[in-house]
Amino acid sequence: MNVLTSLLPAFLIGLTGGIHCFGMCGGIVGALTLGLPPAPGHPLLIRLPYLLAYNLGRIFSYVIAGALAGGIGTWTAHLLSIHHAQLGLQILAGLFMILLGLYLAGWWSALSRLEQAGGFLWRRIEPWGRRFLPVRTPLQAFSIGLIWGWLPCGLVYSVLVWAVGAGSALEGGVLLLSFGLGTLPALLTMGTAATALMGFVRRPVVRATVGVLIILFGIYEIGWAVKLL
């Protein structure tokens, strides 16, 4: 996989997957921002450093996970035929993109089972985040973001499967960085104007549009890999 040509699609998946982010993380962002200490000034300016810190920590965890996935994929490819192993992983990633599109559109919830499986790890990580509550500094917010990045999420898991075929740990990490930056606008907006946007992103036509875009990208990935087999 040429990771440079994948950065924009990964960013767009994160950006359009903001609908899923609202459902998964809206409560977390709201609870954390409402618990901030009172301070003089505009509420947005007060919250912004904390919101950035939360999300930078979250994206940093994504990069670590992406690097691990890319490293595992490279190690597996060296054990098998590198060419066919990478193309096989590319097809698998495309299938996960299609599942993700169906999931976001609300047409099939198979990926919710992945989130349930990830709950096993989350139950062991989540208590560490409580040590940084209540949040009083951006550094505490960043630390909570590091924990938050491991929240079970079908959207993240699908991109991680894609990262397995990225070609290296570095490329896997960069792929997840691009995806994480794509999710940033939705989550920053969620922390400052959640109520105003929730109705829009829950509209069936918006969900369907996002789902179709991701499904088409998955079909493209599979077609590209099959052509090279």
C-alpha positions as CSV (number, residue, x, y, z in Angstrom):
1,M,0.0,0.0,0.0
2,N,1.2,3.5,-0.8
3,V,0.5,5.2,2.4
4,L,0.8,8.7,0.9
5,T,-2.2,8.0,-1.4
6,S,-4.1,6.7,1.6
7,L,-3.7,9.7,3.9
8,L,-6.5,11.7,2.3
9,P,-9.0,8.8,2.4
10,A,-8.1,8.1,6.0
11,F,-8.7,11.7,6.9
12,L,-12.0,11.7,5.1
13,I,-13.1,8.6,6.9
14,G,-12.3,10.2,10.2
15,L,-14.1,13.4,9.1
16,T,-17.2,11.8,7.8
17,G,-17.2,9.3,10.6
18,G,-18.0,12.3,13.0
19,I,-21.5,10.9,13.2
20,H,-20.2,7.9,15.0
21,C,-18.0,10.1,17.1
22,F,-21.0,12.0,18.4
23,G,-22.6,8.8,19.5
24,M,-19.5,7.2,21.0
25,C,-17.8,10.2,22.6
26,G,-20.4,12.9,23.0
27,G,-21.1,12.0,26.6
28,I,-17.4,11.8,27.5
29,V,-16.6,15.2,26.0
30,G,-19.7,16.8,27.6
31,A,-18.9,15.3,31.1
32,L,-15.3,16.4,30.9
33,T,-15.9,19.9,29.8
34,L,-18.7,20.5,32.2
35,G,-16.5,19.4,35.0
36,L,-13.8,22.0,34.3
37,P,-13.1,24.6,37.1
38,P,-14.8,27.9,36.7
39,A,-12.7,30.8,35.3
40,P,-13.4,34.2,33.9
41,G,-13.6,34.7,30.2
42,H,-15.5,33.3,27.2
43,P,-16.5,29.6,27.8
44,L,-15.0,28.6,24.4
45,L,-11.6,30.1,25.2
46,I,-11.7,28.4,28.6
47,R,-12.5,25.0,27.3
48,L,-10.3,25.0,24.1
49,P,-7.0,24.2,25.7
50,Y,-8.6,21.2,27.5
51,L,-10.4,20.0,24.4
52,L,-7.2,20.2,22.4
53,A,-5.3,18.3,25.1
54,Y,-8.0,15.6,25.4
55,N,-7.9,15.1,21.6
56,L,-4.1,15.2,21.2
57,G,-3.9,12.4,23.8
58,R,-6.6,10.4,22.0
59,I,-4.8,10.8,18.7
60,F,-1.5,9.9,20.2
61,S,-3.0,6.6,21.3
62,Y,-4.3,6.0,17.8
63,V,-0.8,6.5,16.4
64,I,0.6,4.0,18.8
65,A,-2.1,1.5,17.9
66,G,-1.6,2.1,14.2
67,A,2.2,1.6,14.6
68,L,1.5,-1.7,16.4
69,A,-0.9,-2.8,13.7
70,G,1.5,-1.9,10.9
71,G,4.3,-3.7,12.6
72,I,2.3,-6.8,13.0
73,G,1.3,-6.7,9.4
74,T,4.9,-6.4,8.3
75,W,6.0,-9.2,10.5
76,T,3.2,-11.4,9.1
77,A,4.1,-10.6,5.5
78,H,7.7,-11.6,6.0
79,L,6.5,-15.0,7.2
80,L,4.4,-15.5,4.1
81,S,4.7,-14.4,0.5
82,I,5.0,-10.6,1.0
83,H,3.1,-9.7,-2.2
84,H,0.1,-11.9,-1.6
85,A,0.0,-11.3,2.1
86,Q,-0.2,-7.5,1.7
87,L,-2.9,-7.8,-1.0
88,G,-4.8,-10.2,1.2
89,L,-4.6,-7.7,4.1
90,Q,-5.8,-5.0,1.6
91,I,-8.9,-7.0,0.7
92,L,-9.6,-7.6,4.4
93,A,-9.3,-3.9,5.0
94,G,-11.7,-3.2,2.2
95,L,-14.2,-5.6,3.6
96,F,-14.0,-3.8,7.0
97,M,-14.6,-0.5,5.2
98,I,-17.8,-1.9,3.7
99,L,-18.9,-3.2,7.1
100,L,-18.1,0.2,8.6
101,G,-20.2,2.0,5.9
102,L,-23.1,-0.3,6.6
103,Y,-22.7,0.4,10.3
104,L,-22.5,4.1,10.1
105,A,-25.5,4.2,7.8
106,G,-27.5,2.2,10.3
107,W,-28.1,-0.7,7.9
108,W,-26.1,-3.4,9.6
109,S,-24.6,-3.4,13.1
110,A,-22.1,-6.2,12.8
111,L,-19.2,-3.9,13.9
112,S,-20.9,-3.4,17.3
113,R,-19.7,-6.9,18.1
114,L,-16.1,-5.7,17.7
115,E,-16.8,-2.9,20.2
116,Q,-18.2,-5.5,22.6
117,A,-15.1,-7.6,22.2
118,G,-12.9,-4.5,22.8
119,G,-14.8,-3.9,26.1
120,F,-12.6,-6.7,27.7
121,L,-9.5,-4.5,27.3
122,W,-11.4,-1.3,28.1
123,R,-12.5,-2.5,31.5
124,R,-8.9,-2.9,32.5
125,I,-7.7,0.4,31.1
126,E,-10.6,2.7,32.0
127,P,-9.9,2.7,35.8
128,W,-6.5,4.4,35.1
129,G,-8.3,7.4,33.7
130,R,-10.1,8.0,36.9
131,R,-6.8,8.9,38.6
132,F,-6.8,12.1,36.6
133,L,-10.3,13.2,37.6
134,P,-11.3,15.9,38.3
135,V,-9.5,17.7,35.5
136,R,-7.7,20.8,36.6
137,T,-4.9,21.2,34.0
138,P,-4.4,20.5,30.3
139,L,-1.8,17.9,31.2
140,Q,-4.5,16.0,33.1
141,A,-6.7,16.3,30.1
142,F,-4.0,15.0,27.8
143,S,-3.5,12.0,30.2
144,I,-7.2,11.2,30.1
145,G,-7.1,11.5,26.3
146,L,-4.4,8.8,26.2
147,I,-6.8,6.5,28.0
148,W,-9.8,7.6,26.0
149,G,-8.0,6.6,22.8
150,W,-8.4,3.0,23.7
151,L,-12.2,3.2,24.0
152,P,-13.8,0.3,22.0
153,C,-14.8,1.8,18.7
154,G,-15.7,-0.1,15.5
155,L,-14.6,2.9,13.4
156,V,-11.1,2.9,14.9
157,Y,-10.9,-0.9,14.7
158,S,-11.7,-0.8,11.0
159,V,-9.0,1.6,10.2
160,L,-6.6,-0.4,12.4
161,V,-7.3,-3.4,10.1
162,W,-6.4,-1.2,7.2
163,A,-3.2,-0.2,9.0
164,V,-2.1,-3.9,9.2
165,G,-1.6,-3.8,5.5
166,A,0.1,-0.4,5.5
167,G,3.6,-1.8,5.0
168,S,5.4,-0.8,8.2
169,A,4.9,0.4,11.7
170,L,5.7,4.0,10.6
171,E,3.2,3.9,7.8
172,G,0.6,2.4,10.1
173,G,1.1,5.1,12.7
174,V,0.9,7.9,10.0
175,L,-2.3,6.4,8.6
176,L,-3.9,6.5,12.1
177,L,-2.6,10.0,12.6
178,S,-4.4,11.1,9.4
179,F,-7.5,9.4,10.5
180,G,-7.3,10.9,14.0
181,L,-6.9,14.4,12.6
182,G,-10.0,13.8,10.5
183,T,-12.0,13.1,13.7
184,L,-10.7,16.2,15.4
185,P,-13.2,18.8,13.9
186,A,-16.2,16.8,15.0
187,L,-15.0,16.2,18.6
188,L,-13.8,19.8,19.0
189,T,-17.2,21.0,17.8
190,M,-18.9,18.5,20.0
191,G,-17.3,20.0,23.0
192,T,-18.4,23.5,22.2
193,A,-21.7,23.2,20.3
194,A,-22.9,19.6,20.8
195,T,-26.6,20.3,21.2
196,A,-26.9,22.4,18.0
197,L,-25.3,19.7,15.8
198,M,-26.7,16.5,17.3
199,G,-30.0,16.8,15.4
200,F,-28.2,17.3,12.0
201,V,-25.8,14.4,12.3
202,R,-28.6,12.0,13.3
203,R,-30.6,12.7,10.1
204,P,-31.0,9.4,8.1
205,V,-29.9,11.1,4.9
206,V,-26.6,12.3,6.5
207,R,-26.0,8.8,8.0
208,A,-26.7,7.2,4.6
209,T,-24.4,9.6,2.7
210,V,-21.5,8.9,5.0
211,G,-22.2,5.1,4.9
212,V,-22.2,5.1,1.0
213,L,-19.0,7.1,0.8
214,I,-17.1,4.6,3.0
215,I,-18.7,1.6,1.3
216,L,-17.5,2.9,-2.1
217,F,-14.0,3.4,-0.7
218,G,-14.0,-0.2,0.6
219,I,-15.1,-1.5,-2.9
220,Y,-12.3,0.5,-4.5
221,E,-9.7,-1.0,-2.1
222,I,-10.8,-4.5,-2.8
223,G,-10.9,-3.9,-6.6
224,W,-7.4,-2.4,-6.5
225,A,-6.0,-5.4,-4.6
226,V,-7.8,-8.1,-6.7
227,K,-6.4,-6.5,-9.9
228,L,-2.9,-6.9,-8.6
229,L,-3.3,-10.6,-7.6
